[in-house]
Amino acid sequence: MPNRIVKIKIFLKKLPQLAAEHLFLSFLISFLLVLALGFFVFYRYSILTEREGPAISESQMSFDEQSYQELSKIWQDREKRLTEDAISDIKIRFAEPL
């Protein structure tokens, strides 16, 4: 097992030199790999989604009025605090120095 790992390390160290010696072949292999990857991504996210179409849910959406009222109250409280802080900050900035 360790002998295999050593051979793999030696091969990986020689790989850049081999790629440089066979530059056109390396470029061609890299180009084809990138082209295949690009086609796969295009197929997955463009062509396949058109075939399947959007998923339509049969269930009805429900609206929880109580949760909406609580959330609305929280937002109004925050907005009120922000406006009060802004007004007090303006008053402090334009107050006359002592």
N, C-alpha and C positions, 0 to 999 in steps of 0.2 A: 504493500500500500504506500509507504513513504517513497518508494522508488518511482511510483506513478506520479506522485505529487511533484517530485523533483523534475521529472520529464515534462510535465505540464508547465512548470515555472520556466524551464529552459525554452520551451516552445513559445511561451508568451513573451519572453525577452527577445526572441528572434523575430517575432511577428512584425514589428515596425520595419525592420530591415527587409524582410520578404516583401512587404507591401510597397516599399520604396523601389525595390528592384523590379517589381512587376507593377508599375504605376498604372498603366492603362487597364489592366485586368482588375486591379484594386478599385479604380474609379468606377469601372463598369459594374462590379459586384455591389459597391456601395450605392450607386445610382439605382440599380434594380431593387435593392432592399428598401430604399427610401420611396421609390415609386410604388412598390407593393404595399408598404405601410400606409402611404397616402391613399391608395385605392381602398384599402380596408377601412380606413377612417371615413372616407367619403361614402362608401357603401353602407357602413353601419349607421351613420347619422343623417344621411340624405335619402338614399334609395330605400332602405329598409323601413324608415319611418313613413314614407309615402305609401308603401304597400300596406302596412298595418293600419294606418290611420289613427286618429285620436281615440282614446278609450272613453266611452260614454258611460257614465255611472247611472244606474237605474234608481238609486236611492234619492230621496228628496233632501234638500238641505234644510236644516232647522236653524232657527234664529232664537237665541236665548236672550230675551228682553232684559231679564234681571242682570245678567253679566254685562250687557251693554250699558245699562244705567250705572252700574258700579264703575266701569271703565270710564264712562263719560264724566262722572263726578271726580274721579282721580285726575283726569286731564284738566278739568276746569280748576281744581284746586292748585295744580302745578302752574297753570297759566296765571292764576291770580297771584301766587307767590312770586313768580318771575316779574310780573308787571310792578308789584309793590317793591321788590328789590331794585328794579331799574329806576323807579321814581325816587326812592330814598338815596340811591347812588348819585343821581343827578343833583338832588338837593345838597348832598354832602360836597360834591365837586364845586358847585357854584356858591357855596356858603362863604361869607366874608371871613377872612382870616382874623383870628383873635388878636 
